[in-house]
Amino acid sequence: MDLDIPLQDITSQASQGLVAAMSSMFGEGNITLREAVGQSGLAGMIPQILGTPGQVADQLEEVWRQTGCHGFNLTPTIVPGGHEDFIDQVVPILQQRGIIRTTYEATTLRGNLIG
């Protein structure tokens, strides 16, 4: 892949979610893949989200709406307890907004992934 093409011009069928997330992270500018990789290396391509449960939910909802992602990978800053805080305080807000489901159709991961 040409590292000097703008992110908006990438047409690969792979990692479209990542390309969309990177594009939204760097705003409306005409940033190249090379520049995006250089800048994202500073944060390890992990958005740093801070705030109250409502503020965290707002930021995750924005990422979800802008990129069409299908989920979130979390790395808590406090261990132990970080995951529990997220589950107890942020997940209910995201469920109320319809971003995270409240029930599953199947009883297995496989069943929920492929039906």
Order of alpha helices (4+ residues) and beta strands (2+ residues): alpha-alpha-alpha-alpha-alpha-alpha
